[in-house]
Amino acid sequence: MKCPKCGYMIDKVLESRPSKDGLSIRRRRECEKCGWRFTSYERIELKPIIVIKKNGKHQPFDMSKVEHGIRVCTEKINIDQEELERTLSKIEIRISEIAGAKRTITSREIGEETLKELYKLNPVAYVRFAAVYREFNDVGQFVMEIEKIAKDAKE
């Protein structure tokens, strides 16, 4: 595995353990060159899922796109890395469940599942993601989402 700090390709595994959900293995690694310690996750790869986009085009599902969107909307928010990884894992599992045996899912379903998990993770991240995903074009839409979160928090 490539070291995220120096790019060296040789590391040693310090610790391996199954994740809490049992669907991945968490490995603590140390770069042989610079000594940087980092975590990797190993997951089962299933038959590819095909995403049906808004415009009707089909493309292979790419979890890294979901991860990138989540990392952008959680930037500068203090969220535990393991909690973020668990959230990504939950989203990936739900996407696989929704895709089912047909192995197809709409981009809308992916967005909605991502929003559900972000809502649980952090309200600010949820609003940031919703603003892009739902294409907010005025302040009123932001206000409505924030009022919804405030109402849910009171209940």
C-alpha positions as CSV (number, residue, x, y, z in Angstrom):
1,M,0.0,0.0,0.0
2,K,1.3,3.4,-0.9
3,C,2.2,5.7,2.0
4,P,-0.1,8.8,2.0
5,K,2.8,10.9,3.3
6,C,5.8,10.0,1.2
7,G,4.4,7.6,-1.5
8,Y,6.7,4.7,-0.6
9,M,5.2,1.4,-1.6
10,I,6.4,-0.8,1.3
11,D,4.7,-0.8,4.7
12,K,4.2,-3.2,7.6
13,V,0.8,-4.1,9.1
14,L,0.9,-3.3,12.9
15,E,-2.6,-4.4,13.7
16,S,-5.7,-6.0,11.9
17,R,-9.2,-6.3,13.2
18,P,-12.7,-6.6,11.9
19,S,-14.8,-3.4,11.8
20,K,-17.7,-3.2,14.2
21,D,-20.2,-4.0,11.4
22,G,-18.1,-7.0,10.5
23,L,-18.1,-6.0,6.8
24,S,-14.5,-4.7,6.6
25,I,-11.1,-5.2,8.1
26,R,-9.3,-2.3,9.6
27,R,-5.5,-2.3,9.3
28,R,-3.0,0.0,11.1
29,R,0.1,0.3,8.9
30,E,3.5,1.9,9.2
31,C,5.6,3.1,6.2
32,E,9.0,1.3,6.1
33,K,10.6,4.5,4.8
34,C,9.3,7.4,6.8
35,G,7.6,5.7,9.7
36,W,4.2,7.4,9.1
37,R,1.3,5.4,10.6
38,F,-2.0,5.2,8.7
39,T,-5.2,3.1,8.6
40,S,-6.5,1.2,5.6
41,Y,-9.8,-0.6,5.3
42,E,-10.4,-3.8,3.3
43,R,-13.9,-4.5,2.0
44,I,-15.5,-7.3,0.0
45,E,-16.0,-6.3,-3.7
46,L,-19.2,-7.4,-5.2
47,K,-20.5,-7.5,-8.8
48,P,-20.4,-4.0,-10.1
49,I,-23.4,-1.7,-9.6
50,I,-24.6,0.4,-12.5
51,V,-25.8,3.9,-11.8
52,I,-28.7,5.4,-13.8
53,K,-28.0,9.1,-14.0
54,K,-30.6,11.9,-14.3
55,N,-30.0,12.1,-18.0
56,G,-30.7,8.4,-18.4
57,K,-27.0,7.5,-19.1
58,H,-25.6,4.4,-17.3
59,Q,-22.2,4.3,-15.6
60,P,-20.4,2.0,-13.1
61,F,-20.9,3.0,-9.5
62,D,-17.8,4.7,-8.0
63,M,-17.8,4.9,-4.2
64,S,-14.9,7.4,-4.4
65,K,-17.2,10.0,-5.9
66,V,-19.5,9.7,-2.8
67,E,-16.5,9.8,-0.5
68,H,-15.2,12.9,-2.3
69,G,-18.5,14.6,-1.9
70,I,-18.7,13.7,1.8
71,R,-15.1,14.8,2.5
72,V,-15.8,18.2,0.8
73,C,-18.9,18.8,2.9
74,T,-17.2,17.7,6.1
75,E,-14.1,19.8,5.5
76,K,-13.1,21.9,8.5
77,I,-15.7,20.2,10.7
78,N,-14.3,18.2,13.6
79,I,-15.5,14.6,12.7
80,D,-13.7,11.5,13.9
81,Q,-12.1,9.7,11.0
82,E,-13.4,6.3,12.2
83,E,-16.9,7.7,12.4
84,L,-16.6,9.1,8.8
85,E,-15.4,5.7,7.6
86,R,-18.3,4.0,9.3
87,T,-20.7,6.4,7.6
88,L,-19.1,5.7,4.2
89,S,-19.4,2.0,4.9
90,K,-23.1,2.3,5.9
91,I,-23.8,4.2,2.7
92,E,-22.0,1.6,0.5
93,I,-23.9,-1.2,2.2
94,R,-27.3,0.6,1.6
95,I,-26.4,1.3,-2.0
96,S,-25.6,-2.4,-2.5
97,E,-28.9,-3.4,-0.7
98,I,-31.0,-1.0,-2.9
99,A,-29.2,-2.1,-6.1
100,G,-30.2,-5.7,-5.2
101,A,-29.8,-8.6,-7.6
102,K,-30.4,-6.3,-10.6
103,R,-27.2,-4.3,-9.5
104,T,-28.7,-1.0,-10.7
105,I,-29.4,2.2,-8.7
106,T,-30.4,5.7,-9.6
107,S,-28.2,8.7,-8.8
108,R,-31.2,10.1,-6.9
109,E,-31.2,7.0,-4.6
110,I,-27.5,7.4,-3.9
111,G,-27.9,11.1,-3.0
112,E,-30.9,10.4,-0.7
113,E,-29.0,7.6,1.1
114,T,-26.0,9.9,1.5
115,L,-28.2,12.6,2.9
116,K,-29.8,10.2,5.4
117,E,-26.4,9.2,6.8
118,L,-25.0,12.8,6.8
119,Y,-28.1,13.9,8.7
120,K,-27.1,11.5,11.5
121,L,-23.4,12.4,11.3
122,N,-23.5,16.2,11.4
123,P,-26.1,18.8,10.6
124,V,-23.7,21.2,9.0
125,A,-22.3,18.6,6.7
126,Y,-25.9,17.6,5.8
127,V,-26.8,21.1,4.8
128,R,-23.6,21.6,2.8
129,F,-24.3,18.3,0.9
130,A,-28.0,19.1,0.4
131,A,-27.2,22.5,-1.0
132,V,-25.2,21.0,-3.8
133,Y,-27.2,17.8,-4.3
134,R,-30.6,19.5,-4.3
135,E,-29.2,22.4,-6.2
136,F,-30.2,25.2,-3.8
137,N,-30.4,28.5,-5.7
138,D,-31.7,30.8,-3.0
139,V,-31.3,31.5,0.7
140,G,-34.9,30.3,1.4
141,Q,-34.0,26.8,0.6
142,F,-31.1,26.9,3.1
143,V,-33.4,28.3,5.8
144,M,-36.0,25.6,5.2
145,E,-33.4,22.8,5.7
146,I,-32.0,24.5,8.8
147,E,-35.5,24.9,10.3
148,K,-36.2,21.2,9.6
149,I,-33.0,20.3,11.4
150,A,-33.9,22.6,14.3
151,K,-37.4,21.2,14.6
152,D,-36.1,17.6,14.6
153,A,-33.5,18.5,17.3
154,K,-36.3,19.7,19.6
155,E,-38.3,16.5,19.2
